[in-house]
Amino acid sequence: MLYHNYVINLLEEPIATLLSAPKHRTLVARVFVGSPKDALEESRCAYETLVRIYYLRHGFEAFDPFIVQVLAVLAFMTQSRIQQGVPDVPLPALQSTLVLALVGLADQSHSFYTSQMVLSAVRNVLAQREIELVSKFMQQGRAKEKHPPQDSHAHYMWPINFGSITADREARRLGKLLEGTTISETVAASAT
């Protein structure tokens, strides 16, 4: 999963476009089989497949801080593809991947507070139809609202949701993605 995560981060647009230029083709051919866009699509597919296999084998209920980062990448990547309207992938397939990632984050949030914050950040950027779809699977009304620990404001600066290596890190910090949610207000209150 880590390898494909690196490939996805390296080859996301606009880098894949730049690497497709004629002057870079021989270098890219030595590193990847085929074009950068083909390598990116192959890594996306393999990444999603590995997460699904992990889920079938282990589930997401047990505490695993590593899987939170994997699920965050998968959720933001899928959400981005839904917004772009990728023509070669059916919408229900993308929505099922999004549900898998968000349900995994919800399961992890029972024992790891960071995953609850990431889950809120992802839900904050979803369209209404995806929020309704995900809510059917997450049983929102049953969970007791959790409050962040006192030192959680220190972790508010973690960068998540990288589309590419050239992405603006400041705009993708957890605090920015959570602005306007109840979690950000709770964290701000606990910091004072």
N, CA and C of each residue as an Amber inpcrd file, in Angstrom:
protein
   576
   0.8240000  -1.1910000   0.0000000   0.0000000   0.0000000   0.0000000
   0.8710000   1.2590000   0.0000000   1.9590000   1.1980000   0.7630000
   2.8270000   2.3690000   0.8490000   3.4470000   2.7120000  -0.5070000
   3.8790000   1.6990000  -1.2350000   4.4680000   1.9430000  -2.5530000
   3.4680000   2.6600000  -3.4560000   2.2530000   2.1560000  -3.5140000
   1.2500000   2.7690000  -4.3910000   0.8590000   4.1610000  -3.8960000
   0.8990000   4.3580000  -2.5870000   0.6520000   5.6910000  -2.0380000
   1.7080000   6.6700000  -2.5490000   2.9670000   6.2520000  -2.5490000
   4.0450000   7.1110000  -3.0510000   3.8760000   7.3990000  -4.5410000
   3.5580000   6.3690000  -5.3030000   3.3900000   6.5570000  -6.7500000
   2.2320000   7.5180000  -7.0290000   1.1400000   7.3650000  -6.3080000
  -0.0170000   8.2550000  -6.4970000   0.3760000   9.6880000  -6.1680000
   1.0710000   9.8880000  -5.0570000   1.4780000  11.2410000  -4.6750000
   2.4560000  11.8500000  -5.6750000   3.3280000  11.0370000  -6.2310000
   4.2990000  11.5500000  -7.1920000   3.6970000  11.8610000  -8.5570000
   2.7280000  11.0750000  -8.9720000   2.2450000  11.1860000 -10.3430000
   0.9160000  11.9190000 -10.5110000   0.3240000  12.3720000  -9.4430000
  -0.9230000  13.1260000  -9.5880000  -0.6720000  14.3490000 -10.4410000
  -1.7170000  14.8320000 -11.0720000  -1.6010000  16.0410000 -11.8960000
  -1.0940000  17.1850000 -11.0310000  -0.3180000  18.0870000 -11.5320000
   0.1660000  18.2920000 -12.8990000   1.4670000  17.5630000 -13.2200000
   2.0260000  16.8200000 -12.2660000   3.3170000  16.1820000 -12.5200000
   3.2170000  15.1510000 -13.6380000   2.1290000  14.3710000 -13.6740000
   1.9880000  13.3710000 -14.7340000   1.9650000  14.0340000 -16.1030000
   1.3520000  15.1910000 -16.1970000   1.3210000  15.9190000 -17.4590000
   2.7220000  16.3670000 -17.8460000   3.4830000  16.8700000 -16.8860000
   4.8380000  17.3170000 -17.1750000   5.7490000  16.1560000 -17.5570000
   5.5620000  15.0100000 -16.8950000   6.3960000  13.8530000 -17.1970000
   6.0640000  13.2320000 -18.5440000   4.9060000  13.5500000 -19.0990000
   4.5340000  13.0310000 -20.4130000   5.1890000  13.8130000 -21.5440000
   5.8750000  14.8890000 -21.2280000   6.5440000  15.6970000 -22.2480000
   7.6170000  14.8510000 -22.9390000   7.8690000  15.1100000 -24.2330000
   8.8490000  14.2970000 -24.9790000  10.2250000  14.2370000 -24.3350000
  10.6760000  15.3200000 -23.7180000  12.0290000  15.3190000 -23.1540000
  12.1540000  14.4160000 -21.9230000  11.0270000  14.0480000 -21.2920000
  11.0620000  13.2030000 -20.0960000  10.7140000  11.7450000 -20.3850000
  10.3040000  11.4230000 -21.5750000   9.8000000  10.0690000 -21.8680000
  10.8300000   8.9740000 -21.6320000  12.0850000   9.2040000 -21.9950000
  13.0860000   8.1430000 -21.8120000  13.3610000   7.8900000 -20.3290000
  13.4000000   8.9550000 -19.5470000  13.5950000   8.7980000 -18.1000000
  12.4130000   8.0740000 -17.4710000  11.2230000   8.4650000 -17.8430000
  10.0120000   7.8390000 -17.3020000   9.9330000   6.3760000 -17.7210000
  10.3400000   6.0850000 -18.9510000  10.3000000   4.7060000 -19.4390000
  11.2200000   3.7990000 -18.6310000  12.3040000   4.3450000 -18.0840000
  13.2040000   3.5510000 -17.2520000  12.5980000   3.2560000 -15.8840000
  11.7800000   4.1600000 -15.3880000  11.2130000   4.0000000 -14.0480000
   9.8800000   3.2510000 -14.0870000   8.9990000   3.6320000 -14.9990000
   7.6710000   3.0420000 -15.0880000   7.4970000   2.3390000 -16.4240000
   6.6910000   1.3000000 -16.4150000   6.3290000   0.6560000 -17.6710000
   5.1330000   1.4320000 -18.2180000   5.2900000   2.0200000 -19.3830000
   4.2160000   2.8050000 -19.9650000   4.3200000   4.2670000 -19.5770000
   3.2490000   4.9800000 -19.8260000   3.2260000   6.4140000 -19.5350000
   2.9690000   6.6720000 -18.0590000   3.2630000   7.8780000 -17.5800000
   2.9790000   8.2100000 -16.1780000   1.4930000   8.0900000 -15.8430000
   0.6390000   8.4580000 -16.7940000  -0.8090000   8.3540000 -16.5310000
  -1.2350000   6.9010000 -16.3710000  -0.6460000   6.0040000 -17.1640000
  -0.9480000   4.5750000 -17.0180000  -0.4540000   4.0580000 -15.6690000
   0.7400000   4.4670000 -15.2760000   1.2950000   4.0460000 -13.9890000
   0.4470000   4.5840000 -12.8360000  -0.0380000   5.8170000 -12.9720000
  -0.8930000   6.4020000 -11.9460000  -2.2030000   5.6280000 -11.8230000
  -2.8200000   5.3250000 -12.9440000  -4.0890000   4.5870000 -12.9110000
  -3.8980000   3.1780000 -12.3640000  -2.7960000   2.5520000 -12.7150000
  -2.4910000   1.2210000 -12.1960000  -2.2950000   1.2580000 -10.6780000
  -1.6100000   2.2790000 -10.1850000  -1.3970000   2.4010000  -8.7410000
  -2.6960000   2.7040000  -8.0090000  -3.5470000   3.5310000  -8.5880000
  -4.8530000   3.7920000  -7.9670000  -5.6540000   2.5070000  -7.8290000
  -5.6910000   1.7320000  -8.8980000  -6.4330000   0.4750000  -8.8910000
  -5.8470000  -0.5020000  -7.8680000  -4.5270000  -0.6340000  -7.8560000
  -3.8670000  -1.5430000  -6.9150000  -4.0720000  -1.0780000  -5.4700000
  -4.0100000   0.2150000  -5.2400000  -4.1970000   0.7790000  -3.9020000
  -5.5920000   0.4340000  -3.3730000  -6.5980000   0.6990000  -4.1960000
  -7.9710000   0.3820000  -3.7850000  -8.1430000  -1.1140000  -3.5620000
  -7.5770000  -1.9310000  -4.4340000  -7.6750000  -3.3800000  -4.2910000
  -7.0260000  -3.8470000  -2.9910000  -5.8620000  -3.3110000  -2.6750000
  -5.1820000  -3.6970000  -1.4380000  -5.9720000  -3.2870000  -0.1950000
  -6.6060000  -2.1190000  -0.2280000  -7.4330000  -1.6950000   0.9060000
  -8.6290000  -2.6350000   1.0560000  -9.2410000  -3.0100000  -0.0580000
 -10.3730000  -3.9400000   0.0070000  -9.9460000  -5.3100000   0.5350000
  -8.7910000  -5.7870000   0.1090000  -8.2850000  -7.0690000   0.6210000
  -7.9790000  -6.9640000   2.1140000  -7.3830000  -5.8510000   2.5230000
  -7.1160000  -5.6290000   3.9400000  -8.4230000  -5.6820000   4.7340000
  -9.4550000  -5.0190000   4.2060000 -10.7570000  -5.0040000   4.8870000
 -11.3420000  -6.4110000   4.9860000 -11.2930000  -7.1710000   3.9050000
 -11.8340000  -8.5330000   3.9280000 -11.0660000  -9.4280000   4.8920000
  -9.7710000  -9.2170000   5.0000000  -8.9380000 -10.0670000   5.8540000
  -8.9770000  -9.6420000   7.3230000  -8.9080000  -8.3240000   7.5850000
  -8.7590000  -7.8420000   8.9540000  -9.9430000  -7.0300000   9.4620000
 -10.6970000  -6.3930000   8.5770000 -11.7210000  -5.4520000   9.0140000
 -11.0640000  -4.1620000   9.4700000 -11.8820000  -3.2100000   9.8740000
 -11.3570000  -1.9180000  10.3210000 -11.6490000  -1.6520000  11.7930000
 -12.2520000  -2.5970000  12.4880000 -12.6720000  -2.3490000  13.8680000
 -11.5120000  -2.2730000  14.8510000 -10.4600000  -3.0580000  14.6340000
  -9.3120000  -3.0770000  15.5560000  -8.4620000  -1.8260000  15.3650000
  -7.8830000  -1.3640000  16.4480000  -7.0420000  -0.1670000  16.4310000
  -5.8450000  -0.3720000  15.5140000  -5.6960000   0.5000000  14.5140000
  -4.5740000   0.4430000  13.5870000  -4.3190000   1.8530000  13.0540000
  -3.4190000   2.6040000  13.6890000  -3.1860000   3.9830000  13.2520000
  -2.6420000   4.0940000  11.8310000  -1.9630000   3.0680000  11.3340000
  -1.4550000   3.0910000   9.9670000  -2.5970000   3.1630000   8.9550000
  -3.6750000   2.4270000   9.2070000  -4.7610000   2.3430000   8.2330000
  -5.5270000   3.6650000   8.1390000  -5.4510000   4.5080000   9.1470000
  -6.1330000   5.8080000   9.1000000  -5.5690000   6.6500000   7.9600000
  -4.2580000   6.6880000   7.8180000  -3.6440000   7.4530000   6.7340000
  -4.0140000   6.8490000   5.3870000  -4.0150000   5.5330000   5.2880000
  -4.3740000   4.8520000   4.0430000  -5.8150000   5.1740000   3.6620000
  -6.7180000   5.1100000   4.6310000  -8.1300000   5.3960000   4.3600000
  -8.3480000   6.8650000   4.0150000  -7.5830000   7.7540000   4.6460000
  -7.7070000   9.1840000   4.3210000  -7.3020000   9.4430000   2.8800000
  -6.1980000   8.8470000   2.4410000  -5.7580000   9.0060000   1.0490000
  -6.8150000   8.4550000   0.0980000  -7.3310000   7.2670000   0.4150000
  -8.3460000   6.6540000  -0.4430000  -9.6110000   7.5010000  -0.4970000
 -10.0400000   8.0290000   0.6400000 -11.2670000   8.8350000   0.6800000
 -11.1200000  10.1210000  -0.1220000 -10.0240000  10.8430000   0.0810000
  -9.8330000  12.0940000  -0.6480000  -9.6120000  11.8500000  -2.1450000
  -8.8910000  10.7900000  -2.4780000  -8.6580000  10.4530000  -3.8820000
  -9.9850000  10.1160000  -4.5740000 -10.8150000   9.3290000  -3.9180000
 -12.1010000   8.9380000  -4.4990000 -13.0420000  10.1260000  -4.5860000
 -13.0700000  10.9450000  -3.5550000 -13.9260000  12.1310000  -3.5690000
 -13.5390000  13.0610000  -4.7110000 -12.2540000  13.1940000  -4.9440000
 -11.7670000  14.0270000  -6.0350000 -12.1990000  13.4630000  -7.3860000
 -12.1320000  12.1590000  -7.5280000 -12.5380000  11.5280000  -8.7880000
 -14.0480000  11.6500000  -9.0010000 -14.8250000  11.6050000  -7.9410000
 -16.2790000  11.7880000  -8.0700000 -16.5730000  13.2070000  -8.5330000
 -15.8940000  14.1880000  -7.9420000 -16.1060000  15.5860000  -8.3370000
 -15.7000000  15.8350000  -9.7840000 -14.6340000  15.1840000 -10.2320000
 -14.1650000  15.3710000 -11.6020000 -15.0620000  14.6760000 -12.6140000
 -15.8360000  13.6960000 -12.1660000 -16.6980000  12.9580000 -13.0780000
 -15.9030000  12.1020000 -14.0490000 -15.0780000  11.2020000 -13.5250000
 -14.2340000  10.3450000 -14.3570000 -15.1300000   9.4790000 -15.2420000
 -15.0140000   9.5890000 -16.5850000 -15.9480000   8.9070000 -17.4720000
 -15.7690000   7.3910000 -17.5540000 -14.5530000   6.8820000 -17.3440000
 -14.3270000   5.4480000 -17.5030000 -14.6280000   4.6190000 -16.2580000
 -14.9870000   5.2630000 -15.1590000 -15.3240000   4.5520000 -13.9190000
 -16.7640000   4.8830000 -13.5500000 -17.6200000   3.8640000 -13.3760000
 -19.0170000   4.1380000 -13.0200000 -19.1260000   4.7950000 -11.6370000
 -20.0720000   5.7060000 -11.4980000 -20.2670000   6.4210000 -10.2410000
 -20.5290000   5.4810000  -9.0610000 -21.3670000   4.4330000  -9.1990000
 -21.5690000   3.5280000  -8.0470000 -20.2880000   2.8570000  -7.5670000
 -19.3560000   2.5830000  -8.4590000 -18.0800000   1.9820000  -8.0430000
 -17.2770000   2.9650000  -7.1970000 -17.2500000   4.2310000  -7.6070000
 -16.5440000   5.2470000  -6.8260000 -17.2430000   5.4720000  -5.4860000
 -18.5610000   5.4820000  -5.4920000 -19.2990000   5.6920000  -4.2480000
 -19.0790000   4.5400000  -3.2720000 -18.9830000   3.3090000  -3.7730000
 -18.7410000   2.1780000  -2.8650000 -17.3530000   2.2730000  -2.2370000
 -16.3840000   2.7640000  -3.0020000 -15.0390000   2.9630000  -2.4500000
 -15.0520000   4.0540000  -1.3850000 -15.7850000   5.1190000  -1.6440000
 -15.8990000   6.2030000  -0.6740000 -16.5630000   5.7090000   0.6110000
 -17.6130000   4.9220000   0.4810000 -18.2880000   4.3610000   1.6570000
 -17.3340000   3.4700000   2.4390000 -16.5730000   2.6370000   1.7420000
 -15.6040000   1.7670000   2.4100000 -14.6020000   2.5790000   3.2180000
 -14.0620000   3.6270000   2.6230000 -13.0660000   4.4550000   3.3140000
 -13.6720000   5.1690000   4.5190000 -14.8610000   5.7220000   4.3660000
 -15.4680000   6.4790000   5.4680000 -15.9640000   5.5690000   6.5880000
 -16.4750000   4.4080000   6.2420000 -16.8690000   3.4630000   7.2900000
 -15.6310000   2.9830000   8.0420000 -14.5280000   2.7800000   7.3210000
 -13.2760000   2.4110000   7.9850000 -12.7990000   3.4960000   8.9310000
 -12.8780000   4.7580000   8.4920000 -12.4950000   5.8660000   9.3780000
 -13.4120000   5.9440000  10.5820000 -14.7090000   5.6970000  10.3670000
 -15.6480000   5.7100000  11.4940000 -15.3320000   4.5950000  12.4850000
 -15.0050000   3.4130000  11.9810000 -14.6340000   2.3080000  12.8700000
 -13.3660000   2.6310000  13.6480000 -12.3880000   3.2360000  12.9900000
 -11.1450000   3.5980000  13.6600000 -11.3610000   4.7230000  14.6760000
 -12.3690000   5.5560000  14.4560000 -12.5870000   6.6880000  15.3550000
 -13.0510000   6.2590000  16.7400000 -13.4640000   5.0030000  16.8880000
 -13.8550000   4.5220000  18.2170000 -12.6510000   4.3750000  19.1430000
 -11.4520000   4.2170000  18.5530000 -10.2710000   4.0500000  19.3920000
  -9.1330000   5.0060000  19.0420000  -9.3450000   5.8950000  18.0760000
  -8.2710000   6.7750000  17.6370000  -8.9030000   8.0990000  17.2340000
  -8.6690000   9.1260000  18.0260000  -9.3680000  10.3890000  17.8070000
  -9.0160000  11.0510000  16.4820000  -7.8020000  10.8780000  16.0150000
  -7.3940000  11.5040000  14.7520000  -8.2930000  11.0500000  13.6050000
  -8.6830000   9.7920000  13.6110000  -9.5420000   9.3150000  12.5230000
 -10.9110000   9.9830000  12.5620000 -11.4010000  10.3540000  13.7410000
 -12.6650000  11.0920000  13.8110000 -12.4950000  12.4770000  13.1830000
 -11.3640000  13.1050000  13.4130000 -11.1180000  14.4200000  12.8140000
 -10.9740000  14.3120000  11.3030000 -10.2760000  13.2750000  10.8210000
 -10.1290000  13.0750000   9.3780000 -11.4840000  12.7640000   8.7540000
 -12.2800000  11.9460000   9.4230000 -13.6310000  11.6380000   8.9340000
 -14.4500000  12.9130000   8.7890000 -14.3860000  13.7880000   9.7610000
 -15.1130000  15.0580000   9.6700000 -14.5850000  15.9200000   8.5320000
 -13.2780000  15.9080000   8.3230000 -12.6920000  16.6950000   7.2310000
 -13.1640000  16.1750000   5.8780000 -13.2240000  14.8610000   5.7190000
 -13.6890000  14.2880000   4.4520000 -15.1660000  14.6050000   4.2420000
 -15.9640000  14.4110000   5.2850000 -17.4100000  14.6890000   5.1550000
 -17.6690000  16.1580000   4.8510000 -16.7730000  17.0250000   5.2820000
 -16.9180000  18.4590000   5.0640000 -16.8100000  18.8370000   3.5810000
 -16.1240000  18.0250000   2.7760000 -15.9430000  18.3450000   1.3590000
 -16.8150000  17.4990000   0.4340000 -17.6600000  16.6340000   0.9920000
 -18.5120000  15.7830000   0.1640000 -19.7430000  16.5320000  -0.3350000
 -20.2530000  16.0900000  -1.4700000 -21.5250000  16.5910000  -1.9780000
 -22.6590000  15.9840000  -1.1510000 -23.8160000  16.5900000  -1.1970000
 -24.9490000  16.1510000  -0.3730000 -25.3420000  14.7050000  -0.6710000
 -25.3210000  14.2950000  -1.9400000 -25.7470000  12.9250000  -2.2630000
 -24.7950000  11.8930000  -1.6700000 -23.5010000  12.2070000  -1.6020000
 -22.5550000  11.2780000  -0.9870000 -22.7160000  11.2520000   0.5350000
 -23.0180000  12.3990000   1.1290000 -23.2530000  12.4380000   2.5790000
 -24.4490000  11.5580000   2.9400000 -25.5150000  11.6600000   2.1670000
 -26.7070000  10.8460000   2.4250000 -26.4020000   9.3630000   2.2450000
 -25.6520000   9.0240000   1.2090000 -25.3000000   7.6340000   0.9610000
 -24.4510000   7.0660000   2.0930000 -23.4430000   7.8080000   2.5000000
 -22.5480000   7.3400000   3.5560000 -23.2990000   7.2330000   4.8890000
 -24.2070000   8.1590000   5.1550000 -24.9520000   8.1400000   6.4140000
 -25.7890000   6.8820000   6.5610000 -26.2490000   6.3230000   5.4590000
 -27.0160000   5.0730000   5.5180000 -26.1820000   3.9400000   6.1060000
 -24.8820000   3.9630000   5.8520000 -24.0060000   2.8700000   6.2700000
 -23.3330000   3.1090000   7.6080000 -23.3410000   4.3210000   8.1010000
 -22.5530000   4.6410000   9.2860000 -23.3300000   4.6820000  10.5870000
 -24.6400000   4.6510000  10.5560000 -25.4670000   4.6540000  11.7670000
 -25.0720000   5.8000000  12.6830000 -25.2140000   7.0290000  12.1770000
 -24.7350000   8.2230000  12.8730000 -25.3740000   8.4400000  14.2410000
 -26.6410000   8.1340000  14.3910000 -27.3380000   8.4620000  15.6240000
 -26.9070000   7.6740000  16.8300000 -26.2340000   6.5520000  16.6690000
 -25.9070000   5.6730000  17.7900000 -24.6580000   6.0750000  18.5440000
 -23.7240000   6.6870000  17.8740000 -22.4350000   6.9860000  18.5050000
 -22.5420000   8.1950000  19.4280000 -21.9060000   8.0820000  20.5950000
 -21.8430000   9.2070000  21.5190000 -20.8010000  10.1950000  21.0130000
 -21.1180000  11.4740000  21.0670000 -20.1860000  12.4980000  20.5770000
 -18.9390000  12.4950000  21.4460000 -17.7970000  12.4630000  20.8160000
 -16.5190000  12.4630000  21.5380000 -15.9360000  13.8570000  21.5010000
 -15.1910000  14.1820000  22.5180000 -14.5180000  15.4790000  22.5650000
 -13.0250000  15.2580000  22.4560000 -12.3290000  16.1740000  21.8380000
 -10.8940000  15.9810000  21.6450000 -10.1300000  16.0650000  22.9570000
  -8.9990000  15.3910000  23.0380000  -8.1540000  15.5420000  24.2160000
  -7.5840000  16.9580000  24.2740000  -7.1140000  17.3590000  25.4310000
  -6.6530000  18.7300000  25.6330000  -5.5100000  19.1290000  24.7100000
  -4.6350000  18.1870000  24.3550000  -3.4950000  18.5490000  23.5250000
  -3.7360000  18.3440000  22.0350000  -4.9860000  18.1860000  21.6130000
  -5.2690000  17.8990000  20.2060000  -4.9740000  19.0810000  19.3010000
  -4.9580000  20.2980000  19.8400000  -4.6670000  21.4550000  18.9890000
  -3.2530000  21.3880000  18.4210000  -2.3510000  20.6740000  19.0860000
  -0.9900000  20.5360000  18.5800000  -0.9540000  19.7160000  17.2880000
  -1.9140000  18.8190000  17.1300000  -1.9610000  17.9660000  15.9530000
  -2.8460000  18.5490000  14.8540000  -3.3790000  19.6980000  15.0760000
  -4.2650000  20.3590000  14.1350000  -3.5340000  20.7930000  12.8760000
  -2.2100000  20.8340000  12.9330000  -1.4100000  21.3090000  11.8120000
  -0.9760000  20.1740000  10.8800000  -1.4180000  18.9390000  11.1420000
  -1.0450000  17.8210000  10.2840000  -1.5840000  18.0450000   8.8830000
  -0.7550000  17.8850000   7.8610000  -1.2490000  17.9930000   6.4890000
  -1.8750000  16.6700000   6.0480000  -3.0750000  16.7340000   5.5030000
  -3.7250000  15.5600000   4.9200000  -4.2920000  15.9680000   3.5740000
  -4.8210000  15.0370000   2.8330000  -5.4470000  15.2760000   1.5410000
  -4.4870000  15.8860000   0.5360000  -3.3570000  15.2110000   0.3180000
  -2.4380000  15.6770000  -0.7140000  -2.8870000  15.1290000  -2.0480000
  -3.1580000  16.0010000  -3.0040000  -3.4690000  15.5700000  -4.3530000
  -2.1960000  15.2660000  -5.1050000  -1.1710000  16.0220000  -4.8500000
   0.1160000  15.7830000  -5.4980000   1.2060000  16.4070000  -4.6480000
   2.4110000  16.1920000  -5.0570000   3.5630000  16.7310000  -4.3340000
   3.6010000  18.2480000  -4.4200000   2.9780000  18.8220000  -5.4450000
   2.9760000  20.2680000  -5.6210000   1.7890000  20.9390000  -4.9380000
   0.9660000  20.1730000  -4.2370000  -0.2220000  20.7280000  -3.5860000
   0.1770000  21.7190000  -2.4870000  -0.6590000  22.7060000  -2.2780000
  -0.4350000  23.7010000  -1.2430000  -0.6790000  23.0690000   0.1210000
   0.3680000  22.8890000   0.8980000   0.2550000  22.2150000   2.1900000
  -0.6000000  23.0020000   3.1820000  -0.5070000  24.3040000   3.1620000
  -1.2520000  25.1170000   4.1240000  -2.7600000  24.9650000   3.9370000
  -3.2010000  24.8800000   2.7000000  -4.6330000  24.7460000   2.4350000
  -5.1410000  23.3490000   2.7820000  -4.2410000  22.3970000   2.9720000
  -4.6380000  21.0170000   3.2070000  -4.3570000  20.5480000   4.6320000
  -4.0810000  21.4750000   5.5060000  -3.8780000  21.1130000   6.9130000
  -5.2230000  20.7470000   7.5340000  -5.1770000  19.8800000   8.5200000
  -6.3990000  19.3910000   9.1550000  -7.2370000  20.5280000   9.7050000
  -6.5990000  21.5180000  10.2770000  -7.3330000  22.6640000  10.8180000
  -8.1130000  23.4130000   9.7560000  -7.5290000  23.5820000   8.5720000
  -8.2160000  24.2670000   7.4700000  -9.4060000  23.4540000   6.9860000
  -9.2270000  22.1290000   6.8880000 -10.3020000  21.2810000   6.3900000
 -11.4570000  21.1610000   7.3750000 -11.1860000  21.4130000   8.6590000
 -12.2240000  21.2960000   9.6810000 -12.8700000  22.6250000  10.0370000
 -12.4510000  23.7180000   9.4140000 -13.0250000  25.0190000   9.7390000
 -14.5350000  25.0020000   9.5590000 -15.2280000  25.5160000  10.5640000
 -16.6830000  25.5980000  10.4970000 -17.4060000  24.3640000  10.9900000
 -16.6980000  23.3550000  11.4660000 -17.3610000  22.1670000  11.9980000
 -17.3860000  22.2440000  13.5150000 -18.1790000  21.3890000  14.1440000
 -18.2610000  21.3800000  15.6130000 -16.9510000  20.9240000  16.2290000
 -16.1960000  20.1010000  15.5300000 -14.9220000  19.6390000  16.0620000
 -13.9490000  20.8000000  16.1720000 -13.9090000  21.6670000  15.1680000
 -12.9680000  22.7980000  15.2250000 -13.3310000  23.7360000  16.3600000
 -14.6170000  23.9310000  16.6290000 -15.0340000  24.7870000  17.7280000
 -14.6620000  24.1610000  19.0680000 -14.7850000  22.8280000  19.1860000
 -14.4320000  22.1320000  20.4220000 -12.9280000  22.2100000  20.6650000
 -12.1380000  22.0260000  19.5950000 -10.6910000  22.0910000  19.7260000
 -10.2640000  23.5070000  20.1060000 -10.8660000  24.5110000  19.4910000
 -10.5300000  25.9010000  19.8150000 -10.8540000  26.2100000  21.2710000
 -11.9780000  25.6840000  21.7570000 -12.3640000  25.9240000  23.1440000
 -11.4180000  25.2090000  24.0980000 -10.9570000  24.0090000  23.7380000
 -10.0650000  23.2650000  24.6350000  -8.6530000  23.8610000  24.6350000
  -8.3060000  24.6030000  23.5800000  -6.9710000  25.2050000  23.5050000
  -6.8590000  26.4370000  24.3950000  -7.9730000  27.0480000  24.7240000
  -7.9310000  28.2520000  25.5670000  -8.0550000  27.9430000  27.0270000
